[in-house]
């Protein structure tokens, strides 16, 4: 099996893997609860509903080094 031009970019630049994973796995799950968050309780974010927490995203990842690394790599991609 051979990579396409697009998939080869993700192999060549591992930070892009973190960014795509953040967008598709972490952010998209919160997006599914956005209507509920907007309609039911405007003081509670979609993230808080999904992860059943009162913490915001940054508080929640604070003691999860694997998420901190993943998030930092994702944001690094946006800085380029």
C-alpha positions as CSV (number, residue, x, y, z in Angstrom):
1,X,0.0,0.0,0.0
2,X,1.3,3.5,-0.9
3,X,0.5,6.8,0.7
4,X,-1.3,9.5,-1.3
5,X,0.4,12.9,-1.5
6,X,-2.0,14.1,1.3
7,X,-1.5,11.1,3.6
8,X,2.3,11.3,3.1
9,X,2.3,14.8,4.7
10,X,1.0,13.3,7.9
11,X,3.7,10.7,8.0
12,X,6.4,13.3,7.3
13,X,5.1,15.8,9.9
14,X,4.0,14.0,13.1
15,X,2.7,17.2,14.6
16,X,0.0,17.2,12.0
17,X,-1.1,13.8,13.4
18,X,-1.7,15.4,16.8
19,X,-3.6,18.3,15.2
20,X,-5.9,16.0,13.1
21,X,-6.4,13.7,16.2
22,X,-7.3,16.8,18.3
23,X,-9.8,18.0,15.7
24,X,-11.4,14.7,14.9
25,X,-11.3,12.9,18.3
26,X,-11.3,15.6,21.0
27,X,-13.0,18.6,19.5
28,X,-15.6,16.8,17.4
29,X,-17.0,14.9,20.4
30,X,-17.6,18.2,22.1
31,X,-19.2,19.6,19.0
32,X,-21.9,16.9,19.2
33,X,-23.1,18.4,22.5
34,X,-23.0,22.0,21.4
35,X,-26.7,22.3,20.8
36,X,-27.4,20.9,24.2
37,X,-25.0,23.2,25.9
38,X,-26.5,26.2,24.1
39,X,-30.1,25.3,24.8
40,X,-30.1,23.7,28.2
41,X,-27.5,25.6,30.2
42,X,-25.5,28.5,28.8
43,X,-23.2,28.3,31.8
44,X,-22.1,24.8,31.0
45,X,-19.9,24.1,27.9
46,X,-20.2,21.3,25.5
47,X,-16.9,20.0,26.7
48,X,-18.2,19.9,30.3
49,X,-21.3,18.0,29.2
50,X,-19.3,15.4,27.3
51,X,-16.7,14.8,29.9
52,X,-19.2,15.2,32.8
53,X,-17.0,17.7,34.6
54,X,-17.3,21.2,36.0
55,X,-13.7,22.0,35.0
56,X,-12.9,23.8,31.8
57,X,-10.7,22.1,29.1
58,X,-7.4,23.5,30.6
59,X,-8.2,22.5,34.1
60,X,-9.2,19.1,32.9
61,X,-6.0,18.4,31.0
62,X,-3.8,19.8,33.7
63,X,-3.1,16.5,35.4
64,X,-3.1,14.5,32.2
65,X,0.4,14.8,30.6
66,X,-0.6,12.9,27.5
67,X,-3.4,15.3,26.7
68,X,-1.2,18.3,27.5
69,X,1.4,17.1,25.0
70,X,-1.2,16.3,22.4
71,X,-2.8,19.7,22.8
72,X,0.5,21.6,22.7
73,X,1.5,19.8,19.5
74,X,-1.9,20.6,18.0
75,X,-1.5,24.3,18.8
76,X,2.1,24.3,17.5
77,X,0.7,23.3,14.1
78,X,-1.5,26.4,14.1
79,X,1.5,28.6,14.7
80,X,3.2,27.6,11.5
